[in-house]
Amino acid sequence: MTDAEEEALRATLAKLSEEHRDLDTAITAMIDSGVRDQLQLSRLKKRKLQLKDQIARIEDALLPDIIA
């Protein structure tokens, strides 16, 4: 992996992590405010899980394989 590719992955990782945190905050705010739009809440949670999966894939790509 080139330095440019690694830098691009790290930038993407930062963006996705920020979106994940924002979704967590939004979900918590919806629950705390008593909003009972289950469809919207489900969509936000689904998107948050998708982001978590993408973050995990990028982190795996950035970590070097260590042969024990």
C-alpha positions as MATLAB code, in Angstrom:
seq = 'MTDAEEEALRATLAKLSEEHRDLDTAITAMIDSGVRDQLQLSRLKKRKLQLKDQIARIEDALLPDIIA';
ca = [
       0.000    0.000    0.000;
       1.390    3.380   -0.974;
       1.559    6.343    1.358;
      -1.123    8.123   -0.668;
      -3.464    5.141   -0.386;
      -2.865    4.889    3.342;
      -3.478    8.604    3.774;
      -6.738    8.355    1.810;
      -7.873    5.418    3.955;
      -7.051    7.323    7.137;
      -9.033   10.340    5.912;
     -11.990    8.115    5.057;
     -11.699    6.438    8.444;
     -11.805    9.796   10.217;
     -14.878   10.873    8.229;
     -16.715    7.620    8.893;
     -15.827    7.694   12.595;
     -17.182   11.219   12.881;
     -20.426   10.230   11.146;
     -20.707    7.214   13.468;
     -20.362    9.471   16.538;
     -22.896   11.923   15.114;
     -25.398    9.112   14.543;
     -24.865    7.868   18.084;
     -25.599   11.358   19.394;
     -28.704   11.680   17.195;
     -30.034    8.279   18.272;
     -29.509    9.119   21.934;
     -31.204   12.495   21.487;
     -34.208   10.889   19.775;
     -34.600    8.340   22.560;
     -34.144   10.941   25.320;
     -36.609   13.377   23.772;
     -39.290   10.733   23.611;
     -39.597   10.773   19.832;
     -41.171    7.465   18.916;
     -40.577    7.384   15.188;
     -39.436    3.770   15.142;
     -38.849    3.742   11.393;
     -36.459    6.693   11.552;
     -34.761    5.256   14.630;
     -34.304    1.899   12.895;
     -32.808    3.587    9.824;
     -30.326    5.517   11.950;
     -29.292    2.367   13.820;
     -28.905    0.435   10.561;
     -26.714    3.182    9.091;
     -24.642    3.223   12.291;
     -24.027   -0.533   11.971;
     -23.045   -0.123    8.312;
     -20.541    2.547    9.309;
     -19.147    0.298   12.035;
     -18.563   -2.449    9.464;
     -16.871   -0.036    7.044;
     -14.662    1.303    9.851;
     -13.629   -2.231   10.817;
     -12.724   -3.084    7.197;
     -10.582    0.041    6.846;
      -8.853   -0.557   10.184;
      -8.062   -4.123    9.085;
      -6.606   -2.805    5.821;
      -4.421   -0.307    7.692;
      -3.026   -2.794   10.194;
      -0.114   -4.769    8.834;
      -0.356   -8.549    8.856;
       1.970   -9.902   11.499;
       3.066  -13.483   11.067;
       3.570  -15.030   14.492;
];
